[in-house]
């Protein structure tokens, strides 16, 4: 017992000596975190400029100096249904100066197991900023006025309708495949590199349908060039412009998925840096000016913190995987990727 007590005393003395002798080192290590951020923070947006996720990131940018003390620098890296941009975020230095704007499609790429990273494990979400449904948009001069009209036309003219998406395996692509499956129709898929190309193609008549977020399509609906047949959310939208548009669930199509936007960093970013950045993002998102800016462009703010966002990533991933497997889409996409 005496020997054990002596050992414990020796260990305690060693720990105390390390703490006392290492105070200078602890201060040096903590100092950068205390000062963080000391320079602009990059936000990589994996889609073209002008899309819903891009506008969300640029709305955060407007209040960054006020709440983070440094500006946000938005860099668009489109391609690969988001994979090019998110790969760069996952591989970035873990110093907190490279972040990524995230969306639901990030989960799909991980489910396909075709990307360079599993983003669910390679990235850490810091905040969810918005959660909005996707809108099934068509040209206003198309002959159908309702989803039922469109489905009936598609059944009578298989393969004639063309659907624009943001790339093979993208969120809009999967939504269309789900629509094909549930409605018993076949609409041809036409891939683009983002909403910045999809919407002009819709307006020009090169495609007849597209699932799009509310932000980039709103002005075209106001002008009467585009009409919305359905929304993917669990309930109708609050926005007066879209309030009368039924959900797909109401119309007998079992699709209830919102597209969320958020911010994430590489997984190994130090916890202290993550917390500092997460606090600043929360302050921006809860700022009345930010909410006003988002409402002005038709985006609904729905904040979730780091842990809540992580839980949602996991929950949404499980739901998507179940839906994709049951419909056969997951195996189809994996074969296409190979």
C-alpha positions, 0 to 999 in steps of 0.5 A: 500500500505504501508503495502504491501511495508513493507511486500515486504521489509521484504521478500527482507531482508529475502532473502538477509540474507539467501543468505549472511548467507548461502554462506558457505552452498552453497559452501559446496554443490557446492564443490563436483560437482566442484570436480566431478568426484573424483573416477572411473565411472562405465559403465554398459553394459547390454550385453555380452563382445565382442558385438558392444555396449561393444566395444563402451563402451571400446572405451570410456574407453580408453580416459576417463582419458584424458577428464574426469580425472577419468577412466571408469570401464566397467561391463557387466550385460547381460540378459533379452534383456538388462533389467537386466543391465538397471534396475541396472542403473535406480536403481543406486545412483544418484551421477554420478558414475554409468552410463549405455551404451544404445541401441535402444532395451531400447525403445522396453522394455519400449514399452512392459511395461513388465520391472521393469522400463520405461527407457524412463522416468527412465533414462536421455541420456547424449550422443549418440555415434554411429548410425549404421544399423543392418546387416542380416548375413548368413553362406557363404556356404548357397545356397542363394546369395540374400535376394530374394533367402532366402525368396523364400527358406523360403516360400518353407520350412516354419519353417525350417530356424532358426534365432538367436536373443539376447533374446525374445523381443530384437531388432534383434528379432523384426527385424526378426518378421518385416522381417517375416511380410513384406516378408510373411515368417516364420522363427523360432526364437532362443533366446540367451543372446547376440551377443557373443552367437548368432554369434558362433551359426551362424558360427556353423550352429545351426542357419541360419540367424541373425541380427547383428551389424557390429563390431562383424561380420566384421572379419567373413565377411572378412574371408569369413565365413559369407555373408551379405544379407541386411542392415537395414539403410536408405542408404548403409553403407560407409564401403567398406566391406559393401558398396555393400550390399543393404538396406532392403528398396531397396529390397522391405522390409519396414524396416529402423532402425539404432541401436544407442549406447549411455550413460545414467544416472539415471533420478534424477542425479543432473543437474550439475553432468549430465552437467559435465559428458556430457561435458566430453563424448562430448570431448571423442567422438569428439577426433580424436583418439576416432573416429579413434578407432571406425572406426578401428572396423567399427563403425560410430560415430554420436554424439548427445548431451543430448537434441538431444538424448532425442528427438531421444528417443521419436521420435524412440519410436513413430516410433517403436510403430507405426510399432509394432502396425501395424504389430501386433507384439506389441500385440504378444510380450505383450502376450508372456511376460504375 
